Amino acid sequence: MVSTVTRTAAIAAAALAVGIVAGMGVSETLHAQNGIKRIPLQRVELSDVPGKTAVMGIAEIQPGTAAGRHSHPGYEMGYMLEGTSIMQFDGEPPKEIKAGESYVIPAGTIHDARAVGDKPVRVIAIYIVDTDKPLATPAAK
């Protein structure tokens, strides 16, 4: 079984899916930008958990592209569909996440992910976040 921290690495890529704008529809695809393509799949306010929203998306990241240091106002969990990502959490050594591995990133954890190798990374991510906050916030340098 892959450790929680190791699983987290894949998500930075998915965190890019977090770049999903709150009001976007399920079928909208964002154009590739800086080597990252985000595909929003679903956004649901959780009626049984007031103030929380679930967001699901796919991120496709070209080799050598990084998400950039950021955090989320809630949990992120995901599954690496294709490729390999190096995830960096502040204060921890880099973690490698490969296709077929899953991850969990706790709320507020500053992280970054970079696609490595010669294939793009494809990751599906689910975020359980505060409804009234942005899905992702860039971290200070």
VMD Tcl script that builds the backbone (N, CA, C; Angstrom):
set m [mol new atoms 423]
animate dup $m
set s [atomselect $m all]
$s set {name element resname resid chain x y z} {
  {N N MET 1 A 0.845 -1.187 0.000}
  {CA C MET 1 A 0.000 0.000 0.000}
  {C C MET 1 A 0.881 1.238 0.000}
  {N N VAL 2 A 0.516 2.233 -0.762}
  {CA C VAL 2 A 1.285 3.464 -0.890}
  {C C VAL 2 A 0.959 4.371 0.288}
  {N N SER 3 A 1.994 4.992 0.870}
  {CA C SER 3 A 1.761 5.862 2.020}
  {C C SER 3 A 0.960 7.092 1.618}
  {N N THR 4 A 0.318 7.705 2.603}
  {CA C THR 4 A -0.494 8.891 2.353}
  {C C THR 4 A 0.349 9.998 1.749}
  {N N VAL 5 A 1.563 10.190 2.264}
  {CA C VAL 5 A 2.424 11.250 1.755}
  {C C VAL 5 A 2.809 10.944 0.316}
  {N N THR 6 A 3.149 9.695 0.028}
  {CA C THR 6 A 3.516 9.330 -1.337}
  {C C THR 6 A 2.333 9.516 -2.251}
  {N N ARG 7 A 1.181 9.147 -1.798}
  {CA C ARG 7 A -0.026 9.292 -2.605}
  {C C ARG 7 A -0.291 10.745 -2.938}
  {N N THR 8 A 0.158 11.590 -2.076}
  {CA C THR 8 A -0.093 13.015 -2.246}
  {C C THR 8 A 0.555 13.558 -3.495}
  {N N ALA 9 A 1.651 13.008 -3.891}
  {CA C ALA 9 A 2.395 13.544 -5.009}
  {C C ALA 9 A 1.576 13.644 -6.273}
  {N N ALA 10 A 0.830 12.654 -6.573}
  {CA C ALA 10 A 0.064 12.665 -7.805}
  {C C ALA 10 A -0.891 13.826 -7.843}
  {N N ILE 11 A -1.312 14.265 -6.738}
  {CA C ILE 11 A -2.340 15.278 -6.733}
  {C C ILE 11 A -1.916 16.642 -7.163}
  {N N ALA 12 A -0.689 16.969 -6.959}
  {CA C ALA 12 A -0.304 18.291 -7.394}
  {C C ALA 12 A -0.713 18.440 -8.825}
  {N N ALA 13 A -0.529 17.400 -9.560}
  {CA C ALA 13 A -0.987 17.421 -10.935}
  {C C ALA 13 A -2.483 17.623 -10.944}
  {N N ALA 14 A -3.139 16.894 -10.121}
  {CA C ALA 14 A -4.575 17.027 -10.053}
  {C C ALA 14 A -4.933 18.381 -9.503}
  {N N ALA 15 A -4.106 18.881 -8.668}
  {CA C ALA 15 A -4.362 20.192 -8.120}
  {C C ALA 15 A -4.494 21.178 -9.236}
  {N N LEU 16 A -3.873 20.870 -10.307}
  {CA C LEU 16 A -4.004 21.728 -11.465}
  {C C LEU 16 A -5.438 21.691 -11.943}
  {N N ALA 17 A -6.058 20.560 -11.757}
  {CA C ALA 17 A -7.463 20.473 -12.093}
  {C C ALA 17 A -8.213 21.431 -11.198}
  {N N VAL 18 A -7.597 21.750 -10.096}
  {CA C VAL 18 A -8.187 22.682 -9.152}
  {C C VAL 18 A -8.293 24.055 -9.753}
  {N N GLY 19 A -7.543 24.307 -10.779}
  {CA C GLY 19 A -7.634 25.585 -11.448}
  {C C GLY 19 A -9.012 25.761 -12.049}
  {N N ILE 20 A -9.876 24.813 -11.804}
  {CA C ILE 20 A -11.243 24.856 -12.309}
  {C C ILE 20 A -11.954 26.040 -11.661}
  {N N VAL 21 A -12.536 26.839 -12.475}
  {CA C VAL 21 A -13.240 28.012 -11.973}
  {C C VAL 21 A -14.570 27.586 -11.369}
  {N N ALA 22 A -14.941 28.174 -10.258}
  {CA C ALA 22 A -16.136 27.778 -9.520}
  {C C ALA 22 A -17.387 27.686 -10.371}
  {N N GLY 23 A -17.586 28.587 -11.294}
  {CA C GLY 23 A -18.829 28.591 -12.046}
  {C C GLY 23 A -18.820 27.784 -13.330}
  {N N MET 24 A -17.761 27.047 -13.602}
  {CA C MET 24 A -17.677 26.330 -14.871}
  {C C MET 24 A -18.637 25.157 -14.923}
  {N N GLY 25 A -19.111 24.878 -16.100}
  {CA C GLY 25 A -19.988 23.741 -16.300}
  {C C GLY 25 A -19.203 22.451 -16.371}
  {N N VAL 26 A -19.888 21.335 -16.211}
  {CA C VAL 26 A -19.262 20.029 -16.196}
  {C C VAL 26 A -18.566 19.690 -17.509}
  {N N SER 27 A -19.122 20.063 -18.626}
  {CA C SER 27 A -18.559 19.635 -19.899}
  {C C SER 27 A -17.531 20.595 -20.488}
  {N N GLU 28 A -17.262 21.701 -19.829}
  {CA C GLU 28 A -16.319 22.676 -20.371}
  {C C GLU 28 A -14.882 22.201 -20.202}
  {N N THR 29 A -14.074 22.403 -21.197}
  {CA C THR 29 A -12.653 22.084 -21.134}
  {C C THR 29 A -11.874 23.377 -21.282}
  {N N LEU 30 A -10.917 23.583 -20.425}
  {CA C LEU 30 A -10.059 24.759 -20.541}
  {C C LEU 30 A -8.977 24.453 -21.563}
  {N N HIS 31 A -8.582 25.447 -22.320}
  {CA C HIS 31 A -7.525 25.259 -23.305}
  {C C HIS 31 A -6.202 25.027 -22.597}
  {N N ALA 32 A -5.329 24.284 -23.255}
  {CA C ALA 32 A -4.005 24.036 -22.697}
  {C C ALA 32 A -3.335 25.376 -22.391}
  {N N GLN 33 A -2.811 25.506 -21.205}
  {CA C GLN 33 A -2.186 26.748 -20.781}
  {C C GLN 33 A -0.929 26.386 -20.008}
  {N N ASN 34 A 0.198 26.871 -20.453}
  {CA C ASN 34 A 1.453 26.579 -19.777}
  {C C ASN 34 A 1.688 25.086 -19.619}
  {N N GLY 35 A 1.298 24.288 -20.602}
  {CA C GLY 35 A 1.535 22.856 -20.557}
  {C C GLY 35 A 0.546 22.067 -19.722}
  {N N ILE 36 A -0.541 22.715 -19.290}
  {CA C ILE 36 A -1.539 22.055 -18.445}
  {C C ILE 36 A -2.923 22.216 -19.072}
  {N N LYS 37 A -3.626 21.113 -19.197}
  {CA C LYS 37 A -5.009 21.134 -19.685}
  {C C LYS 37 A -5.894 20.649 -18.543}
  {N N ARG 38 A -6.904 21.427 -18.212}
  {CA C ARG 38 A -7.820 21.083 -17.115}
  {C C ARG 38 A -9.187 20.721 -17.684}
  {N N ILE 39 A -9.736 19.627 -17.208}
  {CA C ILE 39 A -11.040 19.178 -17.676}
  {C C ILE 39 A -11.968 19.061 -16.473}
  {N N PRO 40 A -12.817 20.059 -16.238}
  {CA C PRO 40 A -13.771 19.984 -15.120}
  {C C PRO 40 A -14.800 18.886 -15.401}
  {N N LEU 41 A -15.082 18.086 -14.407}
  {CA C LEU 41 A -16.067 17.024 -14.563}
  {C C LEU 41 A -17.334 17.270 -13.753}
  {N N GLN 42 A -17.172 17.738 -12.516}
  {CA C GLN 42 A -18.333 17.853 -11.638}
  {C C GLN 42 A -18.037 18.801 -10.482}
  {N N ARG 43 A -19.050 19.525 -10.055}
  {CA C ARG 43 A -18.965 20.403 -8.877}
  {C C ARG 43 A -20.307 20.308 -8.171}
  {N N VAL 44 A -20.285 19.893 -6.877}
  {CA C VAL 44 A -21.520 19.673 -6.139}
  {C C VAL 44 A -21.400 20.263 -4.741}
  {N N GLU 45 A -22.359 21.119 -4.388}
  {CA C GLU 45 A -22.414 21.581 -3.002}
  {C C GLU 45 A -22.975 20.433 -2.171}
  {N N LEU 46 A -22.320 20.120 -1.066}
  {CA C LEU 46 A -22.704 18.976 -0.244}
  {C C LEU 46 A -23.791 19.391 0.747}
  {N N SER 47 A -25.020 19.056 0.437}
  {CA C SER 47 A -26.148 19.486 1.263}
  {C C SER 47 A -26.089 18.930 2.682}
  {N N ASP 48 A -25.471 17.771 2.847}
  {CA C ASP 48 A -25.397 17.189 4.187}
  {C C ASP 48 A -24.139 17.632 4.946}
  {N N VAL 49 A -23.282 18.439 4.303}
  {CA C VAL 49 A -22.102 19.012 4.949}
  {C C VAL 49 A -22.087 20.505 4.607}
  {N N PRO 50 A -22.827 21.301 5.357}
  {CA C PRO 50 A -22.938 22.732 5.048}
  {C C PRO 50 A -21.580 23.412 4.907}
  {N N GLY 51 A -21.483 24.255 3.874}
  {CA C GLY 51 A -20.267 25.019 3.651}
  {C C GLY 51 A -19.184 24.275 2.887}
  {N N LYS 52 A -19.455 23.035 2.464}
  {CA C LYS 52 A -18.454 22.250 1.737}
  {C C LYS 52 A -18.938 21.934 0.329}
  {N N THR 53 A -17.982 21.905 -0.596}
  {CA C THR 53 A -18.247 21.594 -1.992}
  {C C THR 53 A -17.273 20.516 -2.452}
  {N N ALA 54 A -17.760 19.584 -3.265}
  {CA C ALA 54 A -16.904 18.564 -3.874}
  {C C ALA 54 A -16.678 18.955 -5.327}
  {N N VAL 55 A -15.421 18.883 -5.750}
  {CA C VAL 55 A -15.055 19.213 -7.125}
  {C C VAL 55 A -14.245 18.052 -7.680}
  {N N MET 56 A -14.576 17.613 -8.903}
  {CA C MET 56 A -13.827 16.547 -9.557}
  {C C MET 56 A -13.345 17.039 -10.915}
  {N N GLY 57 A -12.109 16.700 -11.249}
  {CA C GLY 57 A -11.573 17.096 -12.539}
  {C C GLY 57 A -10.400 16.235 -12.954}
  {N N ILE 58 A -10.031 16.364 -14.208}
  {CA C ILE 58 A -8.858 15.690 -14.751}
  {C C ILE 58 A -7.870 16.768 -15.161}
  {N N ALA 59 A -6.600 16.526 -14.877}
  {CA C ALA 59 A -5.541 17.422 -15.339}
  {C C ALA 59 A -4.598 16.623 -16.217}
  {N N GLU 60 A -4.221 17.227 -17.334}
  {CA C GLU 60 A -3.221 16.651 -18.227}
  {C C GLU 60 A -2.041 17.609 -18.222}
  {N N ILE 61 A -0.862 17.096 -17.853}
  {CA C ILE 61 A 0.315 17.947 -17.676}
  {C C ILE 61 A 1.440 17.433 -18.565}
  {N N GLN 62 A 1.988 18.320 -19.359}
  {CA C GLN 62 A 3.063 17.944 -20.274}
  {C C GLN 62 A 4.377 17.735 -19.518}
  {N N PRO 63 A 5.251 16.848 -20.031}
  {CA C PRO 63 A 6.534 16.590 -19.370}
  {C C PRO 63 A 7.296 17.880 -19.080}
  {N N GLY 64 A 7.876 17.950 -17.883}
  {CA C GLY 64 A 8.655 19.113 -17.481}
  {C C GLY 64 A 7.837 20.250 -16.907}
  {N N THR 65 A 6.525 20.170 -16.993}
  {CA C THR 65 A 5.650 21.226 -16.498}
  {C C THR 65 A 5.347 21.010 -15.016}
  {N N ALA 66 A 5.333 22.101 -14.258}
  {CA C ALA 66 A 5.023 22.043 -12.824}
  {C C ALA 66 A 3.760 22.851 -12.534}
  {N N ALA 67 A 3.043 22.420 -11.507}
  {CA C ALA 67 A 1.809 23.094 -11.101}
  {C C ALA 67 A 2.104 24.419 -10.406}
  {N N GLY 68 A 3.210 24.492 -9.688}
  {CA C GLY 68 A 3.515 25.666 -8.877}
  {C C GLY 68 A 3.044 25.440 -7.441}
  {N N ARG 69 A 3.775 25.957 -6.486}
  {CA C ARG 69 A 3.444 25.767 -5.070}
  {C C ARG 69 A 2.080 26.382 -4.774}
  {N N HIS 70 A 1.219 25.606 -4.124}
  {CA C HIS 70 A -0.134 26.063 -3.808}
  {C C HIS 70 A -0.716 25.192 -2.695}
  {N N SER 71 A -1.895 25.575 -2.226}
  {CA C SER 71 A -2.628 24.782 -1.228}
  {C C SER 71 A -4.115 24.853 -1.558}
  {N N HIS 72 A -4.885 24.003 -0.872}
  {CA C HIS 72 A -6.336 23.947 -1.056}
  {C C HIS 72 A -7.023 24.107 0.303}
  {N N PRO 73 A -8.217 24.717 0.328}
  {CA C PRO 73 A -8.940 24.917 1.596}
  {C C PRO 73 A -9.749 23.676 1.984}
  {N N GLY 74 A -9.171 22.526 1.799}
  {CA C GLY 74 A -9.820 21.259 2.111}
  {C C GLY 74 A -8.980 20.130 1.549}
  {N N TYR 75 A -9.476 18.929 1.693}
  {CA C TYR 75 A -8.738 17.751 1.230}
  {C C TYR 75 A -8.751 17.618 -0.282}
  {N N GLU 76 A -7.663 17.051 -0.792}
  {CA C GLU 76 A -7.576 16.677 -2.195}
  {C C GLU 76 A -7.175 15.206 -2.216}
  {N N MET 77 A -7.847 14.445 -3.058}
  {CA C MET 77 A -7.461 13.049 -3.229}
  {C C MET 77 A -7.548 12.734 -4.702}
  {N N GLY 78 A -6.700 11.825 -5.146}
  {CA C GLY 78 A -6.697 11.559 -6.565}
  {C C GLY 78 A -6.071 10.241 -6.931}
  {N N TYR 79 A -6.070 10.010 -8.237}
  {CA C TYR 79 A -5.554 8.768 -8.805}
  {C C TYR 79 A -4.793 9.114 -10.081}
  {N N MET 80 A -3.551 8.656 -10.163}
  {CA C MET 80 A -2.711 8.913 -11.329}
  {C C MET 80 A -3.092 7.932 -12.427}
  {N N LEU 81 A -3.678 8.467 -13.489}
  {CA C LEU 81 A -4.113 7.631 -14.610}
  {C C LEU 81 A -2.945 7.236 -15.511}
  {N N GLU 82 A -2.063 8.201 -15.800}
  {CA C GLU 82 A -0.936 7.982 -16.711}
  {C C GLU 82 A 0.234 8.839 -16.273}
  {N N GLY 83 A 1.441 8.370 -16.581}
  {CA C GLY 83 A 2.638 9.165 -16.368}
  {C C GLY 83 A 3.198 9.083 -14.960}
  {N N THR 84 A 4.180 9.939 -14.714}
  {CA C THR 84 A 4.869 10.008 -13.421}
  {C C THR 84 A 5.002 11.467 -13.007}
  {N N SER 85 A 4.783 11.717 -11.730}
  {CA C SER 85 A 4.873 13.065 -11.180}
  {C C SER 85 A 5.790 13.057 -9.962}
  {N N ILE 86 A 6.556 14.113 -9.803}
  {CA C ILE 86 A 7.325 14.324 -8.578}
  {C C ILE 86 A 6.569 15.360 -7.771}
  {N N MET 87 A 6.171 14.979 -6.555}
  {CA C MET 87 A 5.426 15.870 -5.670}
  {C C MET 87 A 6.362 16.379 -4.588}
  {N N GLN 88 A 6.303 17.669 -4.350}
  {CA C GLN 88 A 7.124 18.284 -3.315}
  {C C GLN 88 A 6.214 18.949 -2.286}
  {N N PHE 89 A 6.346 18.521 -1.029}
  {CA C PHE 89 A 5.630 19.130 0.091}
  {C C PHE 89 A 6.628 19.924 0.902}
  {N N ASP 90 A 6.251 21.125 1.313}
  {CA C ASP 90 A 7.162 21.940 2.106}
  {C C ASP 90 A 7.685 21.140 3.296}
  {N N GLY 91 A 9.015 21.170 3.473}
  {CA C GLY 91 A 9.642 20.514 4.610}
  {C C GLY 91 A 9.821 19.010 4.476}
  {N N GLU 92 A 9.526 18.438 3.309}
  {CA C GLU 92 A 9.659 16.986 3.114}
  {C C GLU 92 A 10.452 16.704 1.847}
  {N N PRO 93 A 11.068 15.526 1.774}
  {CA C PRO 93 A 11.764 15.174 0.526}
  {C C PRO 93 A 10.761 14.937 -0.600}
  {N N PRO 94 A 11.186 15.096 -1.849}
  {CA C PRO 94 A 10.287 14.864 -2.991}
  {C C PRO 94 A 9.762 13.426 -2.997}
  {N N LYS 95 A 8.548 13.246 -3.506}
  {CA C LYS 95 A 7.907 11.931 -3.603}
  {C C LYS 95 A 7.550 11.680 -5.065}
  {N N GLU 96 A 7.777 10.462 -5.517}
  {CA C GLU 96 A 7.406 10.093 -6.885}
  {C C GLU 96 A 6.065 9.360 -6.870}
  {N N ILE 97 A 5.165 9.781 -7.758}
  {CA C ILE 97 A 3.861 9.136 -7.895}
  {C C ILE 97 A 3.752 8.643 -9.338}
  {N N LYS 98 A 3.382 7.379 -9.482}
  {CA C LYS 98 A 3.301 6.764 -10.807}
  {C C LYS 98 A 1.873 6.375 -11.133}
  {N N ALA 99 A 1.628 6.115 -12.428}
  {CA C ALA 99 A 0.318 5.641 -12.872}
  {C C ALA 99 A -0.098 4.444 -12.027}
  {N N GLY 100 A -1.374 4.444 -11.629}
  {CA C GLY 100 A -1.910 3.361 -10.810}
  {C C GLY 100 A -1.843 3.628 -9.319}
  {N N GLU 101 A -1.223 4.732 -8.909}
  {CA C GLU 101 A -1.136 5.067 -7.486}
  {C C GLU 101 A -2.125 6.177 -7.150}
  {N N SER 102 A -2.576 6.169 -5.907}
  {CA C SER 102 A -3.502 7.208 -5.438}
  {C C SER 102 A -2.815 8.025 -4.358}
  {N N TYR 103 A -3.464 9.119 -3.953}
  {CA C TYR 103 A -2.868 10.009 -2.967}
  {C C TYR 103 A -3.958 10.757 -2.202}
  {N N VAL 104 A -3.537 11.369 -1.086}
  {CA C VAL 104 A -4.392 12.260 -0.302}
  {C C VAL 104 A -3.517 13.426 0.150}
  {N N ILE 105 A -4.044 14.633 0.006}
  {CA C ILE 105 A -3.332 15.829 0.481}
  {C C ILE 105 A -4.235 16.519 1.505}
  {N N PRO 106 A -3.761 16.642 2.748}
  {CA C PRO 106 A -4.562 17.303 3.782}
  {C C PRO 106 A -4.793 18.789 3.483}
  {N N ALA 107 A -5.857 19.319 4.013}
  {CA C ALA 107 A -6.208 20.727 3.843}
  {C C ALA 107 A -5.055 21.628 4.254}
  {N N GLY 108 A -4.812 22.663 3.436}
  {CA C GLY 108 A -3.821 23.668 3.772}
  {C C GLY 108 A -2.373 23.285 3.518}
  {N N THR 109 A -2.106 22.075 3.069}
  {CA C THR 109 A -0.738 21.613 2.838}
  {C C THR 109 A -0.177 22.246 1.560}
  {N N ILE 110 A 0.938 22.941 1.689}
  {CA C ILE 110 A 1.567 23.555 0.522}
  {C C ILE 110 A 2.335 22.478 -0.232}
  {N N HIS 111 A 2.077 22.412 -1.531}
  {CA C HIS 111 A 2.683 21.369 -2.359}
  {C C HIS 111 A 2.866 21.857 -3.791}
  {N N ASP 112 A 3.672 21.103 -4.537}
  {CA C ASP 112 A 3.892 21.358 -5.954}
  {C C ASP 112 A 4.076 20.000 -6.614}
  {N N ALA 113 A 3.719 19.895 -7.883}
  {CA C ALA 113 A 3.902 18.651 -8.629}
  {C C ALA 113 A 4.452 18.973 -9.998}
  {N N ARG 114 A 5.325 18.101 -10.469}
  {CA C ARG 114 A 5.954 18.279 -11.777}
  {C C ARG 114 A 5.869 16.967 -12.542}
  {N N ALA 115 A 5.474 17.048 -13.800}
  {CA C ALA 115 A 5.429 15.862 -14.661}
  {C C ALA 115 A 6.854 15.541 -15.106}
  {N N VAL 116 A 7.271 14.286 -14.922}
  {CA C VAL 116 A 8.618 13.872 -15.316}
  {C C VAL 116 A 8.539 12.732 -16.327}
  {N N GLY 117 A 9.631 12.501 -17.004}
  {CA C GLY 117 A 9.654 11.457 -18.017}
  {C C GLY 117 A 9.279 12.035 -19.370}
  {N N ASP 118 A 8.993 11.141 -20.309}
  {CA C ASP 118 A 8.695 11.583 -21.669}
  {C C ASP 118 A 7.218 11.523 -22.028}
  {N N LYS 119 A 6.372 11.168 -21.047}
  {CA C LYS 119 A 4.929 11.097 -21.291}
  {C C LYS 119 A 4.210 12.140 -20.446}
  {N N PRO 120 A 3.087 12.648 -20.942}
  {CA C PRO 120 A 2.277 13.551 -20.113}
  {C C PRO 120 A 1.705 12.811 -18.900}
  {N N VAL 121 A 1.370 13.566 -17.894}
  {CA C VAL 121 A 0.689 13.040 -16.707}
  {C C VAL 121 A -0.808 13.279 -16.882}
  {N N ARG 122 A -1.610 12.289 -16.546}
  {CA C ARG 122 A -3.070 12.453 -16.485}
  {C C ARG 122 A -3.495 11.994 -15.103}
  {N N VAL 123 A -4.191 12.866 -14.393}
  {CA C VAL 123 A -4.613 12.557 -13.040}
  {C C VAL 123 A -6.060 12.986 -12.861}
  {N N ILE 124 A -6.813 12.185 -12.118}
  {CA C ILE 124 A -8.179 12.569 -11.759}
  {C C ILE 124 A -8.149 12.914 -10.275}
  {N N ALA 125 A -8.728 14.066 -9.934}
  {CA C ALA 125 A -8.685 14.537 -8.552}
  {C C ALA 125 A -10.067 14.927 -8.065}
  {N N ILE 126 A -10.257 14.719 -6.780}
  {CA C ILE 126 A -11.489 15.137 -6.107}
  {C C ILE 126 A -11.080 16.018 -4.932}
  {N N TYR 127 A -11.735 17.147 -4.821}
  {CA C TYR 127 A -11.473 18.095 -3.742}
  {C C TYR 127 A -12.733 18.251 -2.907}
  {N N ILE 128 A -12.571 18.213 -1.600}
  {CA C ILE 128 A -13.662 18.532 -0.673}
  {C C ILE 128 A -13.205 19.818 0.010}
  {N N VAL 129 A -13.773 20.938 -0.407}
  {CA C VAL 129 A -13.253 22.243 0.001}
  {C C VAL 129 A -14.356 23.158 0.544}
  {N N ASP 130 A -13.905 24.238 1.181}
  {CA C ASP 130 A -14.837 25.253 1.665}
  {C C ASP 130 A -15.491 25.931 0.461}
  {N N THR 131 A -16.808 25.995 0.470}
  {CA C THR 131 A -17.574 26.555 -0.640}
  {C C THR 131 A -17.225 28.016 -0.909}
  {N N ASP 132 A -16.941 28.777 0.130}
  {CA C ASP 132 A -16.727 30.212 -0.017}
  {C C ASP 132 A -15.266 30.615 -0.256}
  {N N LYS 133 A -14.383 29.637 -0.536}
  {CA C LYS 133 A -12.981 29.932 -0.766}
  {C C LYS 133 A -12.556 29.441 -2.150}
  {N N PRO 134 A -11.487 30.035 -2.707}
  {CA C PRO 134 A -10.983 29.556 -3.993}
  {C C PRO 134 A -10.528 28.107 -3.874}
  {N N LEU 135 A -10.612 27.368 -4.956}
  {CA C LEU 135 A -10.213 25.967 -4.955}
  {C C LEU 135 A -8.727 25.806 -4.666}
  {N N ALA 136 A -7.907 26.709 -5.145}
  {CA C ALA 136 A -6.464 26.653 -4.901}
  {C C ALA 136 A -5.940 28.074 -4.682}
  {N N THR 137 A -4.918 28.180 -3.830}
  {CA C THR 137 A -4.300 29.465 -3.554}
  {C C THR 137 A -2.795 29.318 -3.730}
  {N N PRO 138 A -2.185 30.160 -4.577}
  {CA C PRO 138 A -0.730 30.088 -4.751}
  {C C PRO 138 A -0.028 30.360 -3.422}
  {N N ALA 139 A 1.100 29.664 -3.200}
  {CA C ALA 139 A 1.876 29.855 -1.969}
  {C C ALA 139 A 2.935 30.926 -2.200}
  {N N ALA 140 A 3.319 31.573 -1.129}
  {CA C ALA 140 A 4.389 32.564 -1.199}
  {C C ALA 140 A 5.686 31.856 -1.557}
  {N N LYS 141 A 6.535 32.549 -2.239}
  {CA C LYS 141 A 7.824 31.962 -2.659}
  {C C LYS 141 A 8.616 31.693 -1.430}
}
mol reanalyze $m
mol bondsrecalc $m
mol representation Tube
mol addrep $m
